[in-house]
Amino acid sequence: MTNEQILEAVNRLTETYNEVKAGLGEVKKQAALLQPLYKNGQIIWDGREDFQMTDEPITNLIGVGTQAITKYGKWYAQYMIKLTGHTVISNCETQTPTNYIVVKIKLPENKDGTFFIKYANSDNWSHGIATAWMCNADKSIKTLLGSQVADKHADYAKSVVFNPKNQDAWDSRYYQWIGFNYNKEDIIKDDEGYSYIALSGSVATWNIGGWAVAERNTDFLWTPARIFDLEFYNPASKSTHNSLFRGLTLSHFIANKKHTNIKIPYSKTGNLIIGIFCSTDHLTPNPAFSGFKTNTEFPFDKIICGNFAKIKQPLHDYQWGFVHVPEQEVIQNTVEINGLKLLQFNIDVPENERHFYFAGMFTESEV
């Protein structure tokens, strides 16, 4: 071979090597991204055993103010605790409870985590919405962790999220694990290392079938569609409840309207994605998404991204849509409610015969 041929061969080998190296790098990146949502999950009580009011873990439920805690007994094969006398919360912007239940718990040391409760859910909304706060060591309210509810309102159903053991969140037809994110800097301890998480509900009587905690590997935060239908984060621009569809609660933003100042909670500031679980049949035409304060339009696509969406994958008749929000836009369009960060954005649904249907949204940092 001539020197020129050798040089060409070396160049081709170098190009091939660089391509393979880049491909391996991308594979490693994807492999690193796909990790379990939680680790070291501790299910403290799951409603399987009938604890007495003097036994742990029931003694770690503490009523503050007029909050009353009583044994309900068994309901659909699991035991529950009945909660009454609390401050009813239906709007986190304007309401903070004075009467509430506190869960006394040891949280993982210096780790981002998620606190779970086993939400007892009937074939309607009679059990209401659960809202959680991180407390000071004296059990007074400190930081809002958000509001959560099950992914269904009637009949047999599915779940979008997972429980502390990374299994499907449904424990049975009438119970679902729901989670409240906290960051390690939110953790407050007493002298014995215990933390206190306050819970209140949106109805006068509600029930809890268990609680748990786990370390969180990512900063994904799921918000079911039902929260967008109500006033918890925004009393003005709400979605409309539609039906139970394919085992999930389906809501929609109506067509031919710009819905402004929709709020969604997130855990970490950075380049953010909003993953929307859209009804496959109602995703065209694409709505336009923009910042509430800046009016900057955000890119929207259906290319699967984010750890949570890649793990969960689409469900029958649902697919993911993704809104990409740069960090500076996140900062400029953020409002805090009692320490909980929420992104403010608009959804402009064009004139069309279809509304924009969805089963919920999540936020997660975009890598």
N, C-alpha and C positions, 0 to 999 in steps of 0.2 A: 504493500500500500504506500501511496505517496504521503508526504507530510500533510498535504491538503486534505486527503481522504481521512487520515487519522484525526485531524482537527475537527472535521465534520462529524465523525463518529463520536468523538468525545463530547461535542456540543449536543448531539442527539441524546446521548446517555445522560448528560447533565440536565437537559430539559425533562427527560422521562423521570429522572430521580426527583427533580423539583415538583413535578406533578404528583408523583406517588407520595412524597413527603407532605405536600399540601393536603392530599386526600386523607392520609393518616391523621393529620392534624385535625381535620374536620370531623373524622370519625371519633377521635379522642374527645373532642369538644362536645359532640352529641352524647357520647357515652357518659361523660362527666355530668352533663345536664340532666340526663334521665336518672334520677335518684328517687328513692322513696320519699314521700312527702313528710313522713314522721319517723322518728326513731326513739327507742327507749320509752315506748308508750306504757303508761301505768293506768289500768282501769281500776279505780279505787272501789267502786261499787257499780254493779250492772243490773241490779234489780232481781238477780236470781235467788238471793237469800233474803229471808225476812229478819232483818235486824231489829232489835228492840231499841227504843228511844234512848236507852242508857248505854248502848253498845257503840263502838266505832264501826263504820265511819259516820253513823247518824249523829253522833255527838259533835261531829265537826261541821254540822249545819247549825248556824247561830242566827237567831232572829234579832233584828235591830228595830227599835221602835215597836210598832204594833204588829209586826210580821209574826204570824203564827205558823208553826210547823207541826203537822200531825201525820200519823200513819194512815194511809188510805187502805192498805191491804193489796190484794192481787187484782190486777186488771189486765185481761188478755194475756194471761200466763206469766206476768211479771209483777213484782211489787213496786209500789210507787209511794212517794211522799207528797202529801197535799200541802200547798202553800196558800195562805190567805192573809189578809190584813196588810198587804204591801201597798206602796204607792204605785198606782197604775200608770205606766209610761206608754205614751203613743207618739211622742215627738221628742227626740233627743236634743233638738236645738233649744227647746224652751223648758224642758222638764228634767229635774234631777230628783231621785227618790229620797225621802226621809225615812221611810219604812221599807225594809228590804231584808232578804236572806243573805247571809254571808257564808261562803264555803271556806273553811280553814284548811289550807293545803300547803305542802312543801313542794315548791316548783323546782325543776332542774336548775342546778347551779350555773348562773351566768350564761344561760342559753336562751335564744329566741324559742318561743314555744306556742302551744295552742292549748287552751283549756276547753274541755268538752263537757256537755251535759247530754244525757239521754233524754231527748225530747219526746214526751208522750203526746201522740197525735191522733185525733179522732178523724172521722170521715167528714169533717168540716173544720172551720177555723176556731172552734170553741176554746181551744187551749191557748190561743193568742200567740203573741210574739215574745221571745225572751231577749232581754237586754242585760249586758254585763259591764261591770266597772272594776278596775283595779283599785283596791282600798289602801289607805294609810294603815300603819300598824295599829292605830286605835279604832280601826274598822270604819272610819269616815271615808266618803267617796273621794277618789282622786282622779282617775283617768278612765274615760269612756273606751270600752273595747268594742262596742258595736251591738247591733241587733241581728238576731238570726231566727230562722224558722225552718221547718222541714221543706223538702222539695215537692211535696204533694199535699193536696187538700181532701182527696176522696179516693176510696177504693184501694185496690192493690197498686203499688207504685214502685218506682225506681229511686235511685239517689245519684246525684252527681258527685258528691264528695266521698270521703273515706273516714274510717274511724281511727283511733290512736294506733291500732295494729296494722294500718294500711289495707284493711279489708273494706268491703262495701259498707257504707254507713248504715244501711237498714239492718236493724236487729230483728224486727218482725214487722208485720203489716202496720202496727200501731206505735212503733218506736223507731226513732232515727237519731244517731249521734250528730249533734251540730257543734261547731267549733268557734271559739273566739280567740283571735290572734293577740299575742302580746310580744313585745320586744324585750330583750334582756335589760335594757335601760329603764323599762317600765316597772320592773320587779321591786317591790317593797317588802321588807321582812320585819318581823318583830324580834325580840331578843332571843327567842328560841328557834329562829329560822323559818317560822311559818309566814305565809302570805295569806291575804284575805281577798276573795273575789266576790263582789256583790252581784246579786241577781234580782231582777224584777220582771214583771210580766205586763202585758197589755190588757189582761182581763182580771177580774176580781179574784178568781180561784184558778190556779193552774197546778200542774203536777210535774215532778221530776223523777225519772226512773234510773238515775245513775249519774256519775261524773268521773272524769278522767283527765289526764294531762300527758303531753308528749313534747319532746323536743321537735322543733320545726326545721327541716332542711332547706326549705325555700321560703320566699315571702309571699306566696300566692294567698289570696283571700277571696273566698267565694261569697257572693251575695245572691240569694235566691230571688226569683222574679217577684214574689209576694212583697218583699221589702220595698221595691220600687212602686208598688201599687198604693202604698200607705204613706203616712206623714213623718216617718221616723227621721229621715234626713232632709226632706224637703216637702213642705205642705202644698206647694203650688204646682210644680211640674211633675205629675205622676203618670205612671203607666196605667193601663186598664186591664183588670183581671179578665181572662177569656174563658178558660176551661181546664180540665185535666186532659192532657194530650200525650199519648204514648207513655203514661206513667209519671209525667212531670207536670207541675203547674205551669200553664202557658199564659203569658200576658202579652200586651202589645202597646206600641206607641202608634197613635192613629196617623193615617196618611194625610197629605196635603197640609202639614203643620210643622212649624219649627218648635220643638220642645226644648226649652232653655233651662239652664241651671239644674240639670240632673246631677245628683251627687252620688259618688261611689267611694267607699273607704279603701285605703291602701296602707301597706305596712312600712315600706321603705321608699325614700325619695331617690329617684334615678330615672333613666329612660324606662318608661312604663308601657306595658301593653294592657289593654282592656280586652279580655276574651269574652265574647258574647255567644251563648248557646242559642243559635238561631233555628227557627223552624225551617227545614230545607225547602219547603214549598213556598216560603214567603220571604226569601232573601233577595228577590229581584223586584224592582230596581234597588240598588244599594242606597241606603240613606247616607247623608253627609254628616260627619262628626267634626265638631270644632270646640275650641276653648271658650268657656263662658265669658271670661274677662278679656281675653285677647282676640277672640273671633278667628284665630288661626285654624285653618282646616287641617285635620289629622288624617293621615293615610289609613285606609280601611281595605283589608284584603282577606282572603280565605286560606292563606298559606299557613299551615299548622306551625305554631311556635309556642314557646313557653313550656316549662317542665310539666305543669299540671295538665295542659291540653294534650301533650304527647302521651302522658300516662293514661289519661282517661279515654281518649279517642272519642269519635262521634258515637251517639246512640241512634237507634232507628228513628228516621225522619227528623233528626237534628244534626246540624253541623256547626263547626266553630267559625266565627268571623272575628277578625282582630283589628283593633284600633291601636295605632302606634303613636305614642305621645313623648316627644323629646323632653329631657330633664328640665330644661329651662321653662318649657310650657307647663310641666307638672308644677313647678314652683310658683309660677305666675297665676295658675288656676286652682290653687289649693286654698281651702278654708279649714280651720280646725274647730271642732265641736268638743269642748271639754277634753282636749288633748288628742282626740281622734282625727287623723288627717283624711280629708275627703277631696277628691278631684272633682271640679265643677266643669261640666261639658254640656254641649248642645247636641241634639239629634234632629236633623232636618229631614223629614220623611217626604219625598216628592209626591206630587199628585198622581194617584194610581188607584186601581181598584183593590189593592191589598194594603193592609197595615204592616208594621214591622213587628213580627212575632218573635218572642224569645222566652227562654226558661230560666234565665239568670245570667249574671256576669261575674267574672273574676278579674282581679288585678294581680300583676306580677312584674318584677323588674325584667327588662328585656336585655338579654346578654348579647 
